[in-house]
Amino acid sequence: MIKDIPKDDSAFKKDEEKVHKTLPTVIVMTIQRVQNQLLWTQYANHKALLKMKKCANINESELFHGT
């Protein structure tokens, strides 16, 4: 599912700041988030399992795509 993030939403502001760290002159017009509840649940469960096992390196990255 693709979800539009309203400009007055705090998530919009946070994502806009992250974009401006690498692209400071870009004007962010809209932000859309791709959401898949099943994959997110699986990810969160796996991450929790790694934390329970006290894995030292949980390496996460956020990815952005702009057009």
GUNUKE-721731 format. One record per atom (N, C-alpha, C, O): residue in one letter; chain; atom name; x, y, z. Coordinates in nm, 2 decimals, padded with zeros to 4 digits. Example, Ala and Ser with C-alpha at 12.3 -4.5 7.8 and 13.67 -1.06 7.14 Angstrom:
! GUNUKE-721731
{bati->A tinu->A fiti->N east->01.32 north->-00.57 up->00.78}
{bati->A tinu->A fiti->CA east->01.23 north->-00.45 up->00.78}
{bati->A tinu->A fiti->C east->01.32 north->-00.33 up->00.78}
{bati->A tinu->A fiti->O east->01.42 north->-00.33 up->00.85}
{bati->S tinu->A fiti->N east->01.28 north->-00.22 up->00.71}
{bati->S tinu->A fiti->CA east->01.37 north->-00.11 up->00.71}
{bati->S tinu->A fiti->C east->01.29 north->00.00 up->00.79}
{bati->S tinu->A fiti->O east->01.34 north->00.11 up->00.80}
This chain:
! GUNUKE-721731
{bati->M tinu->A fiti->N east->00.08 north->-00.12 up->00.00}
{bati->M tinu->A fiti->CA east->00.00 north->00.00 up->00.00}
{bati->M tinu->A fiti->C east->00.09 north->00.12 up->00.00}
{bati->M tinu->A fiti->O east->00.19 north->00.13 up->00.07}
{bati->I tinu->A fiti->N east->00.05 north->00.22 up->-00.08}
{bati->I tinu->A fiti->CA east->00.13 north->00.35 up->-00.08}
{bati->I tinu->A fiti->C east->00.04 north->00.45 up->00.00}
{bati->I tinu->A fiti->O east->-00.07 north->00.47 up->-00.03}
{bati->K tinu->A fiti->N east->00.11 north->00.52 up->00.10}
{bati->K tinu->A fiti->CA east->00.04 north->00.61 up->00.18}
{bati->K tinu->A fiti->C east->00.11 north->00.75 up->00.17}
{bati->K tinu->A fiti->O east->00.23 north->00.76 up->00.18}
{bati->D tinu->A fiti->N east->00.03 north->00.85 up->00.14}
{bati->D tinu->A fiti->CA east->00.08 north->00.99 up->00.14}
{bati->D tinu->A fiti->C east->00.09 north->01.04 up->00.28}
{bati->D tinu->A fiti->O east->00.01 north->01.02 up->00.36}
{bati->I tinu->A fiti->N east->00.21 north->01.10 up->00.30}
{bati->I tinu->A fiti->CA east->00.23 north->01.16 up->00.44}
{bati->I tinu->A fiti->C east->00.20 north->01.31 up->00.43}
{bati->I tinu->A fiti->O east->00.26 north->01.38 up->00.35}
{bati->P tinu->A fiti->N east->00.10 north->01.36 up->00.51}
{bati->P tinu->A fiti->CA east->00.07 north->01.50 up->00.51}
{bati->P tinu->A fiti->C east->00.18 north->01.59 up->00.55}
{bati->P tinu->A fiti->O east->00.26 north->01.55 up->00.63}
{bati->K tinu->A fiti->N east->00.19 north->01.71 up->00.49}
{bati->K tinu->A fiti->CA east->00.30 north->01.80 up->00.52}
{bati->K tinu->A fiti->C east->00.30 north->01.84 up->00.67}
{bati->K tinu->A fiti->O east->00.41 north->01.88 up->00.72}
{bati->D tinu->A fiti->N east->00.19 north->01.84 up->00.74}
{bati->D tinu->A fiti->CA east->00.19 north->01.88 up->00.88}
{bati->D tinu->A fiti->C east->00.21 north->01.76 up->00.97}
{bati->D tinu->A fiti->O east->00.21 north->01.78 up->01.09}
{bati->D tinu->A fiti->N east->00.24 north->01.65 up->00.92}
{bati->D tinu->A fiti->CA east->00.27 north->01.53 up->01.00}
{bati->D tinu->A fiti->C east->00.42 north->01.53 up->01.05}
{bati->D tinu->A fiti->O east->00.50 north->01.57 up->00.97}
{bati->S tinu->A fiti->N east->00.44 north->01.49 up->01.17}
{bati->S tinu->A fiti->CA east->00.58 north->01.50 up->01.22}
{bati->S tinu->A fiti->C east->00.67 north->01.40 up->01.14}
{bati->S tinu->A fiti->O east->00.79 north->01.42 up->01.13}
{bati->A tinu->A fiti->N east->00.61 north->01.29 up->01.08}
{bati->A tinu->A fiti->CA east->00.69 north->01.20 up->01.00}
{bati->A tinu->A fiti->C east->00.74 north->01.27 up->00.87}
{bati->A tinu->A fiti->O east->00.85 north->01.24 up->00.83}
{bati->F tinu->A fiti->N east->00.66 north->01.36 up->00.82}
{bati->F tinu->A fiti->CA east->00.70 north->01.43 up->00.70}
{bati->F tinu->A fiti->C east->00.82 north->01.52 up->00.73}
{bati->F tinu->A fiti->O east->00.92 north->01.52 up->00.66}
{bati->K tinu->A fiti->N east->00.81 north->01.59 up->00.85}
{bati->K tinu->A fiti->CA east->00.92 north->01.68 up->00.89}
{bati->K tinu->A fiti->C east->01.05 north->01.60 up->00.91}
{bati->K tinu->A fiti->O east->01.16 north->01.64 up->00.86}
{bati->K tinu->A fiti->N east->01.04 north->01.49 up->00.98}
{bati->K tinu->A fiti->CA east->01.16 north->01.40 up->01.00}
{bati->K tinu->A fiti->C east->01.22 north->01.35 up->00.87}
{bati->K tinu->A fiti->O east->01.34 north->01.36 up->00.85}
{bati->D tinu->A fiti->N east->01.14 north->01.30 up->00.78}
{bati->D tinu->A fiti->CA east->01.19 north->01.25 up->00.65}
{bati->D tinu->A fiti->C east->01.25 north->01.36 up->00.57}
{bati->D tinu->A fiti->O east->01.35 north->01.35 up->00.50}
{bati->E tinu->A fiti->N east->01.18 north->01.48 up->00.57}
{bati->E tinu->A fiti->CA east->01.23 north->01.59 up->00.50}
{bati->E tinu->A fiti->C east->01.37 north->01.64 up->00.55}
{bati->E tinu->A fiti->O east->01.46 north->01.67 up->00.47}
{bati->E tinu->A fiti->N east->01.39 north->01.64 up->00.68}
{bati->E tinu->A fiti->CA east->01.52 north->01.67 up->00.73}
{bati->E tinu->A fiti->C east->01.63 north->01.57 up->00.69}
{bati->E tinu->A fiti->O east->01.74 north->01.60 up->00.66}
{bati->K tinu->A fiti->N east->01.59 north->01.44 up->00.69}
{bati->K tinu->A fiti->CA east->01.69 north->01.34 up->00.64}
{bati->K tinu->A fiti->C east->01.73 north->01.36 up->00.50}
{bati->K tinu->A fiti->O east->01.84 north->01.34 up->00.46}
{bati->V tinu->A fiti->N east->01.63 north->01.39 up->00.41}
{bati->V tinu->A fiti->CA east->01.66 north->01.42 up->00.27}
{bati->V tinu->A fiti->C east->01.75 north->01.54 up->00.26}
{bati->V tinu->A fiti->O east->01.85 north->01.53 up->00.18}
{bati->H tinu->A fiti->N east->01.73 north->01.64 up->00.34}
{bati->H tinu->A fiti->CA east->01.81 north->01.76 up->00.33}
{bati->H tinu->A fiti->C east->01.95 north->01.74 up->00.38}
{bati->H tinu->A fiti->O east->02.04 north->01.83 up->00.35}
{bati->K tinu->A fiti->N east->01.98 north->01.64 up->00.45}
{bati->K tinu->A fiti->CA east->02.11 north->01.61 up->00.50}
{bati->K tinu->A fiti->C east->02.20 north->01.58 up->00.38}
{bati->K tinu->A fiti->O east->02.32 north->01.62 up->00.38}
{bati->T tinu->A fiti->N east->02.15 north->01.52 up->00.28}
{bati->T tinu->A fiti->CA east->02.23 north->01.48 up->00.16}
{bati->T tinu->A fiti->C east->02.20 north->01.56 up->00.04}
{bati->T tinu->A fiti->O east->02.28 north->01.57 up->-00.05}
{bati->L tinu->A fiti->N east->02.08 north->01.62 up->00.04}
{bati->L tinu->A fiti->CA east->02.04 north->01.70 up->-00.08}
{bati->L tinu->A fiti->C east->01.98 north->01.84 up->-00.03}
{bati->L tinu->A fiti->O east->01.86 north->01.86 up->-00.03}
{bati->P tinu->A fiti->N east->02.07 north->01.92 up->00.02}
{bati->P tinu->A fiti->CA east->02.02 north->02.04 up->00.09}
{bati->P tinu->A fiti->C east->01.94 north->02.14 up->00.01}
{bati->P tinu->A fiti->O east->01.86 north->02.22 up->00.06}
{bati->T tinu->A fiti->N east->01.96 north->02.14 up->-00.12}
{bati->T tinu->A fiti->CA east->01.89 north->02.24 up->-00.21}
{bati->T tinu->A fiti->C east->01.75 north->02.19 up->-00.26}
{bati->T tinu->A fiti->O east->01.68 north->02.26 up->-00.33}
{bati->V tinu->A fiti->N east->01.72 north->02.06 up->-00.24}
{bati->V tinu->A fiti->CA east->01.60 north->02.00 up->-00.29}
{bati->V tinu->A fiti->C east->01.48 north->02.05 up->-00.22}
{bati->V tinu->A fiti->O east->01.48 north->02.07 up->-00.09}
{bati->I tinu->A fiti->N east->01.37 north->02.08 up->-00.29}
{bati->I tinu->A fiti->CA east->01.24 north->02.12 up->-00.23}
{bati->I tinu->A fiti->C east->01.16 north->01.99 up->-00.23}
{bati->I tinu->A fiti->O east->01.12 north->01.93 up->-00.33}
{bati->V tinu->A fiti->N east->01.12 north->01.94 up->-00.11}
{bati->V tinu->A fiti->CA east->01.04 north->01.82 up->-00.09}
{bati->V tinu->A fiti->C east->00.89 north->01.86 up->-00.11}
{bati->V tinu->A fiti->O east->00.84 north->01.94 up->-00.03}
{bati->M tinu->A fiti->N east->00.83 north->01.81 up->-00.22}
{bati->M tinu->A fiti->CA east->00.69 north->01.85 up->-00.24}
{bati->M tinu->A fiti->C east->00.59 north->01.75 up->-00.18}
{bati->M tinu->A fiti->O east->00.50 north->01.79 up->-00.11}
{bati->T tinu->A fiti->N east->00.62 north->01.62 up->-00.19}
{bati->T tinu->A fiti->CA east->00.54 north->01.52 up->-00.13}
{bati->T tinu->A fiti->C east->00.63 north->01.40 up->-00.08}
{bati->T tinu->A fiti->O east->00.74 north->01.38 up->-00.13}
{bati->I tinu->A fiti->N east->00.57 north->01.33 up->00.01}
{bati->I tinu->A fiti->CA east->00.64 north->01.21 up->00.06}
{bati->I tinu->A fiti->C east->00.54 north->01.10 up->00.06}
{bati->I tinu->A fiti->O east->00.43 north->01.11 up->00.12}
{bati->Q tinu->A fiti->N east->00.57 north->00.99 up->00.00}
{bati->Q tinu->A fiti->CA east->00.48 north->00.87 up->00.00}
{bati->Q tinu->A fiti->C east->00.56 north->00.76 up->00.06}
{bati->Q tinu->A fiti->O east->00.68 north->00.74 up->00.04}
{bati->R tinu->A fiti->N east->00.49 north->00.68 up->00.15}
{bati->R tinu->A fiti->CA east->00.55 north->00.57 up->00.21}
{bati->R tinu->A fiti->C east->00.49 north->00.44 up->00.16}
{bati->R tinu->A fiti->O east->00.37 north->00.43 up->00.16}
{bati->V tinu->A fiti->N east->00.57 north->00.34 up->00.13}
{bati->V tinu->A fiti->CA east->00.53 north->00.21 up->00.09}
{bati->V tinu->A fiti->C east->00.51 north->00.13 up->00.22}
{bati->V tinu->A fiti->O east->00.61 north->00.12 up->00.29}
{bati->Q tinu->A fiti->N east->00.40 north->00.08 up->00.24}
{bati->Q tinu->A fiti->CA east->00.37 north->00.00 up->00.36}
{bati->Q tinu->A fiti->C east->00.32 north->-00.14 up->00.33}
{bati->Q tinu->A fiti->O east->00.23 north->-00.15 up->00.25}
{bati->N tinu->A fiti->N east->00.38 north->-00.23 up->00.40}
{bati->N tinu->A fiti->CA east->00.34 north->-00.37 up->00.38}
{bati->N tinu->A fiti->C east->00.34 north->-00.43 up->00.53}
{bati->N tinu->A fiti->O east->00.44 north->-00.46 up->00.58}
{bati->Q tinu->A fiti->N east->00.22 north->-00.44 up->00.58}
{bati->Q tinu->A fiti->CA east->00.21 north->-00.48 up->00.72}
{bati->Q tinu->A fiti->C east->00.27 north->-00.61 up->00.75}
{bati->Q tinu->A fiti->O east->00.33 north->-00.63 up->00.86}
{bati->L tinu->A fiti->N east->00.25 north->-00.71 up->00.66}
{bati->L tinu->A fiti->CA east->00.30 north->-00.84 up->00.69}
{bati->L tinu->A fiti->C east->00.45 north->-00.84 up->00.69}
{bati->L tinu->A fiti->O east->00.51 north->-00.90 up->00.78}
{bati->L tinu->A fiti->N east->00.52 north->-00.77 up->00.60}
{bati->L tinu->A fiti->CA east->00.67 north->-00.77 up->00.60}
{bati->L tinu->A fiti->C east->00.72 north->-00.69 up->00.72}
{bati->L tinu->A fiti->O east->00.82 north->-00.73 up->00.78}
{bati->W tinu->A fiti->N east->00.65 north->-00.58 up->00.76}
{bati->W tinu->A fiti->CA east->00.69 north->-00.51 up->00.87}
{bati->W tinu->A fiti->C east->00.68 north->-00.59 up->01.00}
{bati->W tinu->A fiti->O east->00.77 north->-00.58 up->01.08}
{bati->T tinu->A fiti->N east->00.58 north->-00.67 up->01.02}
{bati->T tinu->A fiti->CA east->00.56 north->-00.75 up->01.13}
{bati->T tinu->A fiti->C east->00.67 north->-00.86 up->01.14}
{bati->T tinu->A fiti->O east->00.73 north->-00.88 up->01.24}
{bati->Q tinu->A fiti->N east->00.70 north->-00.92 up->01.02}
{bati->Q tinu->A fiti->CA east->00.81 north->-01.02 up->01.02}
{bati->Q tinu->A fiti->C east->00.94 north->-00.95 up->01.05}
{bati->Q tinu->A fiti->O east->01.02 north->-01.01 up->01.13}
{bati->Y tinu->A fiti->N east->00.97 north->-00.83 up->01.00}
{bati->Y tinu->A fiti->CA east->01.09 north->-00.76 up->01.03}
{bati->Y tinu->A fiti->C east->01.10 north->-00.73 up->01.18}
{bati->Y tinu->A fiti->O east->01.21 north->-00.75 up->01.24}
{bati->A tinu->A fiti->N east->01.00 north->-00.67 up->01.24}
{bati->A tinu->A fiti->CA east->01.00 north->-00.64 up->01.38}
{bati->A tinu->A fiti->C east->01.02 north->-00.76 up->01.47}
{bati->A tinu->A fiti->O east->01.09 north->-00.75 up->01.57}
{bati->N tinu->A fiti->N east->00.96 north->-00.87 up->01.43}
{bati->N tinu->A fiti->CA east->00.97 north->-00.99 up->01.51}
{bati->N tinu->A fiti->C east->01.12 north->-01.04 up->01.50}
{bati->N tinu->A fiti->O east->01.18 north->-01.09 up->01.60}
{bati->H tinu->A fiti->N east->01.18 north->-01.04 up->01.38}
{bati->H tinu->A fiti->CA east->01.31 north->-01.09 up->01.36}
{bati->H tinu->A fiti->C east->01.41 north->-01.00 up->01.44}
{bati->H tinu->A fiti->O east->01.51 north->-01.04 up->01.50}
{bati->K tinu->A fiti->N east->01.39 north->-00.87 up->01.43}
{bati->K tinu->A fiti->CA east->01.47 north->-00.77 up->01.50}
{bati->K tinu->A fiti->C east->01.47 north->-00.80 up->01.66}
{bati->K tinu->A fiti->O east->01.57 north->-00.79 up->01.72}
{bati->A tinu->A fiti->N east->01.35 north->-00.82 up->01.71}
{bati->A tinu->A fiti->CA east->01.33 north->-00.85 up->01.85}
{bati->A tinu->A fiti->C east->01.40 north->-00.98 up->01.89}
{bati->A tinu->A fiti->O east->01.47 north->-00.99 up->01.99}
{bati->L tinu->A fiti->N east->01.40 north->-01.08 up->01.80}
{bati->L tinu->A fiti->CA east->01.47 north->-01.20 up->01.82}
{bati->L tinu->A fiti->C east->01.62 north->-01.18 up->01.83}
{bati->L tinu->A fiti->O east->01.69 north->-01.23 up->01.92}
{bati->L tinu->A fiti->N east->01.67 north->-01.10 up->01.74}
{bati->L tinu->A fiti->CA east->01.81 north->-01.07 up->01.74}
{bati->L tinu->A fiti->C east->01.85 north->-01.00 up->01.87}
{bati->L tinu->A fiti->O east->01.96 north->-01.02 up->01.93}
{bati->K tinu->A fiti->N east->01.77 north->-00.90 up->01.92}
{bati->K tinu->A fiti->CA east->01.80 north->-00.83 up->02.04}
{bati->K tinu->A fiti->C east->01.79 north->-00.93 up->02.16}
{bati->K tinu->A fiti->O east->01.88 north->-00.92 up->02.25}
{bati->M tinu->A fiti->N east->01.70 north->-01.02 up->02.16}
{bati->M tinu->A fiti->CA east->01.69 north->-01.12 up->02.27}
{bati->M tinu->A fiti->C east->01.82 north->-01.21 up->02.27}
{bati->M tinu->A fiti->O east->01.87 north->-01.25 up->02.38}
{bati->K tinu->A fiti->N east->01.87 north->-01.24 up->02.15}
{bati->K tinu->A fiti->CA east->02.00 north->-01.32 up->02.14}
{bati->K tinu->A fiti->C east->02.12 north->-01.23 up->02.16}
{bati->K tinu->A fiti->O east->02.23 north->-01.28 up->02.16}
{bati->K tinu->A fiti->N east->02.10 north->-01.10 up->02.19}
{bati->K tinu->A fiti->CA east->02.20 north->-01.01 up->02.21}
{bati->K tinu->A fiti->C east->02.31 north->-01.00 up->02.10}
{bati->K tinu->A fiti->O east->02.43 north->-01.00 up->02.13}
{bati->C tinu->A fiti->N east->02.26 north->-01.00 up->01.98}
{bati->C tinu->A fiti->CA east->02.35 north->-00.98 up->01.87}
{bati->C tinu->A fiti->C east->02.40 north->-00.84 up->01.87}
{bati->C tinu->A fiti->O east->02.32 north->-00.75 up->01.88}
{bati->A tinu->A fiti->N east->02.53 north->-00.83 up->01.86}
{bati->A tinu->A fiti->CA east->02.59 north->-00.70 up->01.87}
{bati->A tinu->A fiti->C east->02.57 north->-00.61 up->01.75}
{bati->A tinu->A fiti->O east->02.55 north->-00.49 up->01.77}
{bati->N tinu->A fiti->N east->02.56 north->-00.66 up->01.63}
{bati->N tinu->A fiti->CA east->02.55 north->-00.58 up->01.51}
{bati->N tinu->A fiti->C east->02.42 north->-00.60 up->01.44}
{bati->N tinu->A fiti->O east->02.40 north->-00.69 up->01.36}
{bati->I tinu->A fiti->N east->02.32 north->-00.51 up->01.48}
{bati->I tinu->A fiti->CA east->02.20 north->-00.51 up->01.41}
{bati->I tinu->A fiti->C east->02.21 north->-00.39 up->01.32}
{bati->I tinu->A fiti->O east->02.20 north->-00.27 up->01.36}
{bati->N tinu->A fiti->N east->02.24 north->-00.41 up->01.19}
{bati->N tinu->A fiti->CA east->02.27 north->-00.31 up->01.10}
{bati->N tinu->A fiti->C east->02.15 north->-00.27 up->01.01}
{bati->N tinu->A fiti->O east->02.10 north->-00.35 up->00.93}
{bati->E tinu->A fiti->N east->02.10 north->-00.15 up->01.04}
{bati->E tinu->A fiti->CA east->01.98 north->-00.10 up->00.97}
{bati->E tinu->A fiti->C east->02.01 north->00.02 up->00.88}
{bati->E tinu->A fiti->O east->02.11 north->00.09 up->00.91}
{bati->S tinu->A fiti->N east->01.94 north->00.03 up->00.77}
{bati->S tinu->A fiti->CA east->01.96 north->00.15 up->00.68}
{bati->S tinu->A fiti->C east->01.82 north->00.19 up->00.64}
{bati->S tinu->A fiti->O east->01.73 north->00.11 up->00.62}
{bati->E tinu->A fiti->N east->01.81 north->00.32 up->00.62}
{bati->E tinu->A fiti->CA east->01.69 north->00.38 up->00.56}
{bati->E tinu->A fiti->C east->01.72 north->00.41 up->00.41}
{bati->E tinu->A fiti->O east->01.82 north->00.47 up->00.38}
{bati->L tinu->A fiti->N east->01.63 north->00.38 up->00.33}
{bati->L tinu->A fiti->CA east->01.65 north->00.41 up->00.18}
{bati->L tinu->A fiti->C east->01.54 north->00.51 up->00.14}
{bati->L tinu->A fiti->O east->01.43 north->00.50 up->00.17}
{bati->F tinu->A fiti->N east->01.59 north->00.60 up->00.05}
{bati->F tinu->A fiti->CA east->01.50 north->00.70 up->-00.01}
{bati->F tinu->A fiti->C east->01.52 north->00.69 up->-00.16}
{bati->F tinu->A fiti->O east->01.62 north->00.66 up->-00.21}
{bati->H tinu->A fiti->N east->01.41 north->00.72 up->-00.22}
{bati->H tinu->A fiti->CA east->01.40 north->00.73 up->-00.37}
{bati->H tinu->A fiti->C east->01.33 north->00.86 up->-00.41}
{bati->H tinu->A fiti->O east->01.22 north->00.88 up->-00.36}
{bati->G tinu->A fiti->N east->01.39 north->00.94 up->-00.49}
{bati->G tinu->A fiti->CA east->01.33 north->01.07 up->-00.53}
{bati->G tinu->A fiti->C east->01.32 north->01.08 up->-00.68}
{bati->G tinu->A fiti->O east->01.40 north->01.03 up->-00.75}
{bati->T tinu->A fiti->N east->01.21 north->01.14 up->-00.71}
{bati->T tinu->A fiti->CA east->01.19 north->01.17 up->-00.86}
{bati->T tinu->A fiti->C east->01.15 north->01.31 up->-00.87}
{bati->T tinu->A fiti->O east->01.13 north->01.36 up->-00.99}
